Amino acid sequence: MISVSVIMPVYNEQEHLKEALESWAGQTLTDKELICVDDGSTDDSRNIIEEYRGRYPNISLFTQNRAGAGAARNLGIDHAKGEFVCFLDADDFYIDNCALERLYHAAVDGNVLICAGALQVYTPSGIKKNPVLRGMLQNGETTRIKYQDFQYDYQFHCYLFQREYLNHQRLRFPLYKRFQDPPFLVKALYFAKEFLVVPVEFYGYRLGEKVVRYTIEKTYDLFRGLLFNLRFADQYCLNELLELTLRRINQDYFKVLYDGLVSEAKPLLMLMLYADLIACKYGHVIEPLEALFSAKGQASPFPYEKYLCERKIRRMIPANSRIVLYGAGKIGTQCYEMISGSAEYELGGWIDKNKSGEVYLGQKLEAVSEVNNLKFDYVLIAIYDVEISNEVKRRLIDLGVGMECIVQWNVIRF
């Protein structure tokens, strides 16, 4: 019986591959296997694996043609025979020779689906002991953690996953070019509910060995992964994960995402507009999107008025408010369609100076003098021209509408 299957995607890693293979071979756990998936290497990686296969019969090799690390790991899971599986990149290595054995026995003895060890990051400036999992240990002892108390998304390499659990939950890596690991880990940890952290130095991660060059496709896939985690956090009320994902978008990957937007990649823009609706619910914004519209000015060249209208209104008017809308021009029409079709807002009336008494889009337009006969929390002046908007504001104040109830479209930030 195989206790642990280690899955290793390989693509042109001849420089560090032998060290990775030796770190697996040196593990004291005897009932282990290594599943290598070559992703179309053009260097000597495949020959190195074949050499080690001759020495270790519990190494297997599969091939695929540039399908990516996520697909390679999925293929490895499909062929794994171990009670547990874990993942080792071909340029990384295991630190403690007893790590797999300790993690496996802790998982079995603790009757958990997932078990983790500590991470060390190897940089050109030295070795850093990552505090995330290490910091979860209590008194230096094996500790049981509920994911609700953890809500982290990185370091999937540090975990052993029960193979039957992955198959039962149909947990696999999404086929993204970037950021395919965090969605997998978040789902696995959330549905397992809890996991163990064992005080063992497990995974050695090399940082700075490779420079990622983001193409439009990679940037798009990066944001698909981030959006998955954002939606997952929203769906399952994981507030710390939501805040963390927004920090990744607005800080860690800001430049990459902003550069992708500047290139006018419209599918990426559409994803960000959707993400921004989630962010707005929690009082946040998608900063690369904010920067784009600030740079281009308010006259955005993109035909996404519906989304922009919704974003702007949510900036200034709380949900569950009753709104009287002033203006039935282009902007006023967009606002009417958004407010009247929204479950978050109620339309208290629609005013237009030049069309009062008419019925437009099924709604009667009122004169401004009727404002005090309408029920509202806010009056939204849906006029872009600053001078006209200010004139309407003065007129409303003269009619007794409080300044705190007046919202002007032309001063609402995107």
C-alpha positions in Angstrom: 0.0 0.0 0.0 1.3 3.5 -0.9 1.0 6.0 2.0 1.9 9.2 0.1 2.0 10.0 -3.5 4.2 13.0 -4.4 3.2 14.7 -7.6 5.9 16.7 -9.5 5.2 18.8 -12.6 8.4 19.2 -14.7 9.3 21.7 -17.4 12.9 22.4 -18.2 14.2 22.1 -14.6 17.5 20.3 -15.2 19.4 22.7 -13.0 17.5 21.8 -9.7 15.8 18.6 -10.6 18.3 16.2 -9.1 18.1 18.0 -5.8 14.3 17.7 -5.8 14.5 14.0 -6.7 17.1 13.3 -4.0 15.0 15.1 -1.3 12.1 12.8 -2.2 14.3 9.7 -2.3 15.8 10.6 1.1 12.5 10.7 2.9 12.3 8.0 5.6 8.7 7.2 4.7 9.1 3.9 2.9 5.7 3.4 1.3 5.8 6.4 -1.0 5.7 7.1 -4.8 6.8 9.9 -7.0 4.7 10.8 -10.0 6.5 13.0 -12.5 4.6 14.7 -15.2 6.8 16.2 -18.0 5.1 19.1 -19.6 7.1 19.0 -22.9 10.6 19.8 -21.6 13.3 20.6 -24.2 16.3 20.3 -21.9 17.7 17.2 -20.1 14.9 17.0 -17.5 13.3 13.8 -19.0 16.7 12.0 -19.1 17.3 12.9 -15.5 14.0 11.4 -14.5 14.6 8.3 -16.5 17.9 7.9 -14.7 16.2 8.0 -11.3 13.5 5.7 -12.5 16.2 3.1 -13.1 17.2 3.4 -9.4 13.8 3.8 -7.8 10.9 1.6 -9.1 8.3 3.7 -7.3 9.0 6.7 -9.6 6.6 6.9 -12.6 6.7 9.3 -15.5 3.9 10.7 -17.6 4.0 13.3 -20.4 1.9 16.1 -21.7 2.5 18.8 -24.2 2.6 22.3 -22.6 -0.7 22.0 -20.8 0.5 23.7 -17.7 1.3 22.9 -14.1 -2.4 22.7 -13.1 -3.1 20.0 -15.7 0.1 18.2 -14.7 -1.0 18.0 -11.1 -4.5 16.9 -12.1 -3.0 14.1 -14.2 -0.8 13.1 -11.2 -3.9 12.9 -8.9 -5.7 10.7 -11.4 -2.8 8.2 -11.4 -1.9 8.4 -7.7 -2.2 5.3 -5.6 -1.4 6.8 -2.2 -3.6 7.3 0.8 -2.5 10.9 0.7 -1.1 13.1 -2.0 1.2 16.2 -2.0 2.9 18.4 -4.5 6.6 19.1 -5.1 7.8 21.5 -7.8 10.9 20.4 -9.7 13.0 23.4 -8.5 12.1 23.0 -4.8 12.9 20.3 -2.3 12.0 18.7 1.0 14.0 19.9 4.0 13.6 17.3 6.8 14.1 13.7 5.7 11.4 12.7 8.2 8.9 15.2 7.1 6.6 13.0 5.0 6.6 10.3 7.6 5.7 12.7 10.4 3.0 14.4 8.4 1.5 11.1 7.3 1.3 9.6 10.8 0.0 12.9 12.2 -2.8 12.9 9.6 -3.7 9.2 10.3 -3.5 9.5 14.0 -5.4 12.7 14.1 -8.1 11.4 11.7 -7.9 14.5 9.4 -8.2 15.0 5.7 -5.4 17.5 5.4 -2.1 18.0 7.3 0.6 20.6 6.9 4.2 21.4 7.7 6.3 24.5 7.8 7.8 26.4 4.8 11.2 27.9 4.3 11.8 30.4 1.5 15.3 30.4 -0.1 16.1 33.8 -1.6 19.4 35.2 -2.9 19.7 37.1 0.3 19.2 34.2 2.6 16.7 31.7 4.1 13.4 33.0 5.6 11.2 30.8 7.8 7.7 31.7 6.7 5.5 32.5 9.7 2.1 31.7 8.3 1.7 28.0 9.2 4.5 28.1 11.8 2.6 30.8 13.6 -0.4 28.6 13.9 1.4 26.2 16.2 0.5 26.3 19.9 3.4 25.8 22.2 5.4 24.2 19.4 3.1 21.2 19.3 0.9 19.7 16.6 -2.2 21.9 16.4 -5.7 21.4 14.9 -6.9 24.5 13.0 -10.3 25.4 11.7 -10.3 27.0 8.3 -12.7 29.7 9.6 -9.9 30.7 11.9 -7.2 30.6 9.2 -8.6 31.8 5.8 -5.3 31.8 3.9 -4.8 31.0 0.3 -1.1 30.4 -0.4 1.5 27.6 0.3 -0.4 24.5 -1.1 2.9 22.7 -1.3 3.1 22.5 2.5 0.0 20.2 2.7 -0.8 16.5 2.5 -4.3 15.9 1.1 -6.3 12.6 1.6 -6.7 11.3 -2.0 -10.1 9.9 -1.4 -11.3 13.3 -0.1 -10.0 15.1 -3.2 -11.8 12.6 -5.5 -15.0 12.6 -3.5 -15.1 16.4 -3.6 -13.9 16.4 -7.2 -11.2 18.8 -6.2 -8.8 19.6 -9.0 -6.6 22.5 -10.1 -8.3 25.0 -12.5 -6.5 25.2 -15.8 -5.2 28.7 -15.4 -1.8 29.8 -16.6 -1.3 31.7 -13.3 -2.9 31.6 -9.8 -4.3 28.1 -10.2 -3.0 26.9 -6.8 -4.9 29.3 -4.4 -8.4 28.3 -5.6 -7.6 24.7 -5.2 -6.2 25.2 -1.6 -9.0 27.4 -0.5 -11.7 24.9 -1.6 -9.8 22.0 -0.2 -9.3 23.6 3.2 -12.8 25.0 3.4 -14.7 21.8 2.7 -12.4 19.8 5.0 -13.3 22.3 7.7 -10.1 21.7 9.7 -6.5 20.5 9.3 -3.4 19.8 11.4 -0.2 21.8 11.5 2.8 19.7 12.5 6.1 21.3 13.8 8.3 20.0 11.1 10.4 21.9 8.5 8.8 20.5 5.4 9.1 22.5 2.2 12.0 24.4 0.7 10.8 27.0 -1.8 13.2 28.8 -4.1 12.2 32.4 -4.6 13.7 34.6 -7.4 14.9 31.7 -9.6 12.4 32.6 -12.3 11.0 35.9 -13.7 7.3 35.7 -14.7 6.6 37.6 -17.9 2.9 38.3 -17.9 1.2 38.0 -21.3 -2.4 39.1 -21.7 -3.4 35.5 -21.3 -1.5 35.0 -18.1 -2.9 38.3 -16.7 -6.4 37.2 -17.6 -5.9 33.9 -15.9 -4.3 35.5 -12.9 -7.4 37.6 -12.4 -9.7 34.6 -13.0 -8.1 32.9 -10.0 -8.3 36.0 -7.9 -12.0 36.5 -8.8 -12.7 32.9 -8.0 -11.4 33.4 -4.4 -13.2 36.7 -4.2 -16.5 35.1 -5.2 -15.9 32.1 -2.9 -15.2 34.4 0.1 -18.4 36.3 -0.7 -20.5 33.2 -1.0 -19.3 31.5 2.2 -18.9 34.6 4.3 -15.1 34.3 4.6 -14.4 38.0 5.4 -10.7 37.6 6.1 -10.2 35.7 2.8 -12.1 38.5 1.0 -9.9 41.2 2.6 -6.8 39.2 1.7 -7.8 38.7 -1.9 -8.6 42.4 -2.3 -5.1 43.2 -0.9 -3.6 40.8 -3.5 -5.5 42.6 -6.3 -4.9 46.2 -5.0 -1.3 45.7 -3.8 0.5 42.5 -4.8 -0.7 42.4 -8.4 -1.7 46.0 -8.9 0.9 46.8 -11.6 0.3 43.6 -13.5 -3.4 44.1 -13.6 -3.2 47.8 -14.4 -0.9 47.1 -17.3 -3.3 44.5 -18.5 -6.2 47.0 -18.4 -4.1 49.7 -20.2 -3.6 47.2 -23.0 -7.4 47.4 -23.5 -8.0 43.7 -22.8 -11.7 44.0 -22.6 -12.4 40.5 -21.2 -10.1 41.4 -18.3 -12.1 44.7 -17.9 -15.4 42.8 -17.7 -14.0 40.5 -15.0 -12.8 43.5 -13.0 -16.1 45.3 -13.3 -17.8 42.1 -11.9 -15.2 41.9 -9.1 -15.8 45.6 -8.3 -19.5 44.9 -7.6 -18.5 42.4 -5.0 -15.9 44.8 -3.5 -18.4 47.6 -3.3 -20.7 45.5 -1.1 -17.9 45.6 1.5 -16.9 49.2 1.1 -13.9 48.5 -1.1 -12.8 49.2 -4.7 -10.7 47.4 -7.3 -7.8 49.8 -7.4 -6.4 48.9 -10.9 -9.9 49.8 -12.2 -10.0 53.0 -10.3 -6.6 54.0 -11.7 -7.7 53.2 -15.2 -10.7 55.4 -15.1 -8.8 58.2 -13.3 -6.2 58.1 -16.1 -8.7 58.1 -18.9 -11.0 60.6 -17.3 -14.7 60.3 -16.7 -15.5 60.1 -20.4 -14.6 56.4 -20.5 -14.2 55.0 -24.0 -15.5 51.6 -22.9 -19.2 50.8 -23.6 -19.9 49.5 -20.1 -22.2 52.3 -19.0 -24.5 50.0 -17.1 -21.7 48.7 -14.9 -20.2 52.1 -14.4 -23.6 53.6 -13.4 -24.1 50.8 -10.8 -20.6 51.4 -9.4 -21.0 55.1 -9.1 -24.4 55.0 -7.4 -23.1 52.4 -4.8 -20.2 54.7 -4.0 -22.5 57.4 -2.6 -25.9 55.9 -1.8 -26.3 53.2 0.8 -28.3 50.1 -0.1 -32.0 49.9 0.9 -32.4 53.6 0.2 -35.3 55.3 -1.5 -34.1 57.5 -4.3 -35.8 60.4 -6.2 -34.1 60.8 -9.6 -33.6 64.2 -11.2 -32.9 64.2 -15.0 -34.2 62.1 -17.9 -31.4 62.5 -20.3 -28.8 59.8 -21.2 -27.3 59.6 -17.7 -30.7 59.9 -16.0 -32.1 57.0 -18.2 -29.1 54.8 -17.3 -29.7 55.6 -13.6 -33.4 54.9 -13.9 -32.8 51.5 -15.4 -30.3 50.6 -12.7 -32.5 51.9 -9.8 -35.8 50.5 -11.0 -34.3 47.1 -11.7 -32.4 46.8 -8.5 -33.3 44.9 -5.4 -31.1 47.2 -3.3 -32.9 50.5 -4.1 -36.4 51.8 -4.4 -37.4 54.6 -6.8 -39.4 57.3 -5.0 -40.0 59.3 -8.1 -38.5 60.8 -11.3 -38.2 64.5 -12.0 -37.4 66.3 -15.2 -37.7 70.0 -15.7 -38.5 69.9 -19.4 -40.6 66.7 -19.5 -42.8 67.0 -16.4 -46.2 65.3 -16.9 -44.9 62.9 -19.6 -44.7 59.2 -19.2 -41.2 57.8 -20.1 -40.2 54.2 -19.9 -43.4 53.5 -18.1 -42.7 56.1 -15.4 -44.4 59.5 -14.9 -42.0 62.4 -14.8 -42.7 65.0 -12.1 -42.0 68.7 -11.9 -39.2 69.8 -9.5 -41.9 71.6 -7.4 -43.4 68.2 -6.6 -40.2 67.0 -4.8 -41.7 67.6 -1.3 -44.7 65.4 -2.2 -42.3 62.5 -2.9 -40.9 60.1 -0.3 -37.1 59.7 -0.5 -33.9 59.3 1.4 -31.8 60.8 -1.3 -32.3 62.9 -4.5 -29.8 61.9 -7.2 -29.1 64.7 -9.7 -28.3 62.6 -12.8 -26.7 65.5 -14.8 -23.1 65.5 -16.0 -22.8 69.3 -16.6 -21.4 70.8 -13.4 -23.1 74.2 -13.8 -26.5 72.8 -14.5 -26.1 70.2 -11.7 -25.2 73.0 -9.2 -28.2 75.1 -10.3 -30.5 72.1 -9.7 -29.0 71.6 -6.3 -29.6 75.2 -5.3 -33.2 74.9 -6.5 -33.7 71.8 -4.4 -32.3 73.5 -1.3 -34.6 76.4 -1.9 -37.5 73.9 -1.9 -36.4 72.6 1.5 -34.4 69.5 0.5 -31.5 69.0 3.0 -28.0 69.2 1.6 -27.2 65.8 3.2 -29.9 64.2 1.0 -28.6 65.6 -2.3 -26.2 63.5 -4.4 -24.7 64.8 -7.6 -23.7 62.4 -10.4 -20.9 64.6 -11.6 -19.0 64.5 -8.3 -19.4 60.7 -7.7 -16.1 58.9 -8.3 -16.0 56.0 -10.6 
